[in-house]
């Protein structure tokens, strides 16, 4: 059974950085490598929104609100996807989720204080 587990969330001051990770277990490295993966976030009272995407080829795309501040990457040797978040703002506060196909992680809380 495939599981996605996020880690790396926490409390940080505005302007700070955090690095989120998503470990994918229960699947082969090939399945991990060829699939597009995403980071989403959901703030209280708001809809879940797409933050960043990385394809199996390594192509990336970002929401306008995080371009230039967030970087998505993947480590195929470790079945891990990462999200480096710099210059964090209070409006980045949300639960962050990773996604692989129809599978979702449980989420990790990111709180940015002003």
MOLIN-V394807 format. One record per residue. RES is the residue in three letters. PSI is psi in radians with two decimals (* if undefined). OMEGA is omega in radians with two decimals (* if undefined). NEAR is the number of other ideal C-beta (glycine too) atoms within 10 Angstrom. Layout:
<<RES/PSI/OMEGA/NEAR> <RES/PSI/OMEGA/NEAR>>
This chain:
<<UNK/2.35/-3.10/6> <UNK/2.35/3.10/13> <UNK/2.50/3.03/12> <UNK/2.22/-3.12/22> <UNK/2.06/3.10/14> <UNK/2.67/3.05/22> <UNK/2.91/3.04/13> <UNK/-0.09/3.11/16> <UNK/3.00/3.12/19> <UNK/-2.90/3.14/13> <UNK/2.27/-3.12/12> <UNK/2.65/3.08/17> <UNK/2.70/3.08/10> <UNK/2.40/-3.08/13> <UNK/-0.20/-3.13/11> <UNK/-3.05/-3.08/15> <UNK/2.66/2.99/11> <UNK/2.69/3.07/21> <UNK/2.01/3.09/14> <UNK/2.58/3.06/25> <UNK/2.62/3.08/17> <UNK/1.95/3.13/25> <UNK/2.22/3.12/16> <UNK/2.06/3.14/23> <UNK/2.82/3.08/11> <UNK/0.22/3.11/11> <UNK/2.84/-3.12/16> <UNK/2.78/3.09/9> <UNK/-0.57/3.14/12> <UNK/-0.81/3.12/10> <UNK/-0.74/3.13/15> <UNK/-0.79/-3.01/22> <UNK/-0.65/-2.98/14> <UNK/-0.18/-3.04/12> <UNK/2.50/2.98/16> <UNK/2.44/3.09/14> <UNK/2.74/-3.06/21> <UNK/2.71/2.86/19> <UNK/2.33/3.03/26> <UNK/2.90/3.01/21> <UNK/2.69/3.11/24> <UNK/2.03/3.09/14> <UNK/2.76/-3.13/14> <UNK/2.27/3.10/7> <UNK/0.11/-3.12/5> <UNK/2.83/3.08/9> <UNK/2.69/3.05/7> <UNK/2.37/-3.11/15> <UNK/2.58/3.11/12> <UNK/2.25/-3.12/13> <UNK/-0.85/-3.06/24> <UNK/2.66/-3.12/24> <UNK/2.49/3.01/17> <UNK/2.26/-3.13/21> <UNK/3.03/3.07/13> <UNK/-0.41/3.10/15> <UNK/-0.13/-3.14/9> <UNK/0.07/3.06/11> <UNK/2.52/-3.07/9> <UNK/2.75/3.08/14> <UNK/2.61/-3.05/14> <UNK/2.66/2.95/17> <UNK/2.57/-3.12/15> <UNK/-0.58/-3.06/6> <UNK/-0.30/-3.10/13> <UNK/-0.06/-3.13/21> <UNK/2.36/3.14/10> <UNK/-0.18/3.14/9> <UNK/-0.59/-3.11/15> <UNK/2.57/3.07/22> <UNK/2.15/3.09/16> <UNK/2.49/3.13/23> <UNK/2.93/3.09/14> <UNK/2.53/3.08/21> <UNK/1.70/-3.05/12> <UNK/-0.47/3.13/14> <UNK/-0.43/-3.09/9> <UNK/0.09/-3.09/13> <UNK/0.78/-3.05/20> <UNK/2.44/3.01/17> <UNK/2.49/-3.08/27> <UNK/2.77/3.00/19> <UNK/1.88/3.07/25> <UNK/2.13/-3.08/14> <UNK/2.01/3.13/27> <UNK/2.87/3.11/14> <UNK/0.84/-3.06/13> <UNK/2.58/-3.12/22> <UNK/2.75/3.10/15> <UNK/-0.56/-3.14/11> <UNK/-0.11/3.03/11> <UNK/-0.11/3.13/22> <UNK/2.18/-3.09/18> <UNK/2.99/2.90/22> <UNK/2.25/-3.09/18> <UNK/2.33/-3.09/24> <UNK/2.50/2.96/21> <UNK/2.68/-3.08/29> <UNK/2.42/3.02/19> <UNK/1.82/-3.09/20> <UNK/-2.15/3.14/11> <UNK/0.07/-3.08/6> <UNK/2.48/3.14/16> <UNK/2.60/2.96/15> <UNK/-3.14/-3.09/22> <UNK/-0.25/3.11/11> <UNK/2.68/3.07/18> <UNK/2.36/-3.04/22> <UNK/2.30/3.01/12> <UNK/2.16/3.12/22> <UNK/2.17/-3.13/15> <UNK/2.07/-3.12/20> <UNK/2.59/-3.11/11> <UNK/*/*/9>>
